[in-house]
Amino acid sequence: MGMRSQWVNSMRVGVAVAVLVSAAVHLYIYAQGFSGIPVIGPLFLANVIGGVVIAAAVGFWRHWIPSFFAAGFGLTTVAAYWVSVIHGLFGVREVTGGWPEIVAEAAEYAAVVLGATVAIILRRQANSRRARTPAKNRARTRGGRLRSHGPAGPATAPMTAPMTAPMTAPMTAGRTMPTAGIPDDPMRHAPPKGRTDR
């Protein structure tokens, strides 16, 4: 594993921890009395559940989507917090300066920055792998064609060369032609010169 992959995995751990910290603070505030507030109480509980699910996805799925959702989780949570501080949200006005608010806000900023960074990096890596795959397939296809055809061309080309040779020439070799109907040569039976019959 390269240093870049280790660095990305370390940032993924940071994203998961930041989301879990935010979820834990919301669970603490929910248990301290927000559970009885209409709308805000269920929203805090949904924040806790969503944070746990997103953190688990970031930790176990090395993909850009969980980190993207982690960044969105941090952004929406901190935005809702500041809307509640400035204008109030569903009849509840948040305060600043308490340790739960400071810890949760820091964790949510970290989730936004780290989550967005990891999502961008993993997205680019996925696009790069997708771009390299067709090139590898084309190279593999060309290699297979070269192996099947060979350097001299298609495999069927050499098969036509022997077919042009005459097929009748070897069939006459070693055979004696029939002599029926051919006049006998009188010189074949003549005695050799210098011999006389006794």
C-alpha positions in Angstrom: 0.0 0.0 0.0 1.4 3.4 -1.0 1.8 6.4 1.1 -1.0 8.1 -0.7 -3.4 5.3 0.2 -2.3 5.3 3.8 -2.9 9.1 3.9 -6.3 8.7 2.5 -7.2 6.0 4.9 -6.0 8.1 7.8 -8.3 10.9 6.7 -11.2 8.5 6.4 -10.6 7.6 10.0 -10.7 11.2 10.9 -13.9 11.7 9.0 -15.6 8.8 10.8 -14.4 10.1 14.2 -15.6 13.6 13.5 -19.1 12.4 12.5 -19.3 10.1 15.6 -18.3 12.9 17.9 -21.0 15.1 16.5 -23.5 12.3 16.9 -22.4 11.6 20.5 -22.8 15.3 21.5 -26.3 15.3 20.0 -27.1 12.2 21.9 -25.9 13.7 25.1 -28.0 16.9 24.5 -31.0 14.7 23.6 -30.7 12.8 26.8 -30.3 16.1 28.8 -33.8 17.3 28.0 -34.2 17.8 24.3 -36.0 14.5 23.9 -39.2 16.2 25.1 -39.1 19.1 22.7 -41.4 18.6 19.7 -39.6 18.4 16.2 -36.2 19.3 17.6 -36.1 16.2 19.8 -36.8 13.7 16.9 -34.4 15.7 14.7 -31.6 15.3 17.3 -32.3 11.5 17.5 -32.2 11.3 13.7 -28.9 13.1 13.7 -27.5 10.5 16.1 -28.7 7.6 14.0 -27.6 9.1 10.7 -24.2 10.0 12.2 -23.6 6.4 13.3 -24.6 5.0 9.9 -22.5 7.4 7.9 -19.4 6.9 10.2 -19.7 3.1 9.7 -20.0 3.5 5.9 -16.9 5.7 5.8 -14.9 3.2 7.8 -15.9 0.0 6.0 -16.6 1.2 2.4 -13.6 2.8 0.6 -15.6 4.9 -1.7 -16.2 8.5 -2.3 -20.0 8.4 -1.5 -19.8 7.9 2.3 -17.2 10.7 2.6 -19.5 12.9 0.5 -22.4 12.2 2.8 -20.2 12.8 5.9 -19.3 16.3 4.5 -23.0 16.9 3.9 -23.9 15.7 7.4 -21.4 18.2 9.0 -22.5 21.0 6.7 -26.2 20.6 7.4 -25.7 20.1 11.1 -23.6 23.2 11.6 -25.9 25.3 9.4 -28.9 24.2 11.4 -27.0 25.1 14.6 -26.2 28.6 13.4 -29.8 29.2 12.1 -31.0 28.2 15.6 -28.5 30.6 17.3 -29.3 33.6 15.1 -33.0 33.2 14.3 -34.2 30.2 16.3 -35.4 26.9 14.8 -38.8 25.4 15.5 -39.2 27.6 18.5 -35.8 26.7 20.0 -32.9 29.2 20.2 -29.5 27.7 20.7 -26.7 29.2 22.8 -23.0 29.4 22.2 -20.1 28.9 24.6 -21.0 25.6 26.2 -18.6 22.7 25.8 -21.2 20.5 23.9 -21.7 23.2 21.3 -18.0 23.9 20.9 -17.1 20.2 20.6 -19.9 19.5 18.2 -19.1 22.5 16.0 -15.4 21.6 15.8 -16.3 18.0 14.8 -18.7 19.2 12.2 -16.2 21.6 10.6 -13.7 18.7 10.5 -16.3 16.4 8.9 -16.9 19.0 6.2 -13.3 19.6 5.3 -12.0 16.1 5.6 -15.1 14.5 4.1 -15.0 16.8 1.1 -11.2 16.2 0.6 -11.5 12.4 0.8 -14.5 12.4 -1.5 -12.7 14.4 -4.1 -9.6 12.2 -3.9 -11.5 8.9 -4.1 -13.6 10.2 -6.9 -10.5 11.1 -9.0 -9.0 7.7 -8.3 -12.1 5.9 -9.5 -12.2 8.0 -12.7 -8.5 7.3 -13.3 -9.1 3.5 -12.9 -12.1 3.6 -15.2 -10.1 5.5 -17.8 -7.2 2.9 -17.7 -9.4 -0.2 -18.0 -10.5 0.3 -21.7 -6.8 0.8 -22.7 -5.8 -2.4 -21.0 -8.7 -4.3 -22.7 -7.6 -2.9 -26.1 -4.0 -3.9 -25.5 -5.1 -7.4 -24.4 -7.2 -7.8 -27.5 -4.4 -6.7 -29.8 -2.0 -9.2 -28.0 -4.4 -12.0 -28.5 -4.7 -11.3 -32.2 -1.0 -11.2 -32.7 -0.6 -14.5 -30.9 -3.3 -16.2 -33.0 -2.0 -14.8 -36.4 1.7 -14.8 -35.8 4.2 -12.4 -37.4 3.5 -13.7 -40.9 -0.2 -12.9 -40.9 -3.3 -15.0 -40.4 -2.9 -18.6 -39.5 -4.8 -19.7 -42.6 -2.4 -18.2 -45.1 0.4 -20.9 -45.0 -2.2 -23.7 -45.4 -2.8 -22.8 -49.1 0.9 -23.1 -50.2 1.1 -27.0 -50.2 -2.2 -27.3 -52.0 -0.6 -25.8 -55.2 1.8 -28.7 -55.7 0.8 -31.4 -58.2 -1.0 -34.3 -56.5 -0.3 -36.8 -59.3 3.5 -36.7 -59.4 4.2 -38.9 -56.3 1.6 -41.5 -57.3 3.7 -42.8 -60.3 6.9 -43.2 -58.3 8.1 -46.8 -57.8 5.4 -48.3 -60.1 6.0 -50.4 -63.3 4.0 -49.4 -66.2 2.0 -52.2 -67.7 3.4 -53.8 -70.9 0.2 -55.3 -72.3 -0.3 -54.4 -75.9 3.3 -53.1 -76.5 5.2 -54.9 -79.3 8.1 -57.0 -78.0 11.6 -55.8 -78.8 13.5 -58.5 -80.8 16.8 -57.2 -79.4 15.9 -58.2 -75.9 16.1 -61.9 -76.8 19.1 -61.8 -79.1 22.2 -63.6 -77.8 25.1 -61.6 -76.9 27.8 -60.9 -79.4 30.7 -63.3 -79.4 28.7 -66.3 -78.3 27.9 -69.3 -80.6 25.5 -72.0 -79.9 27.1 -75.3 -79.3 
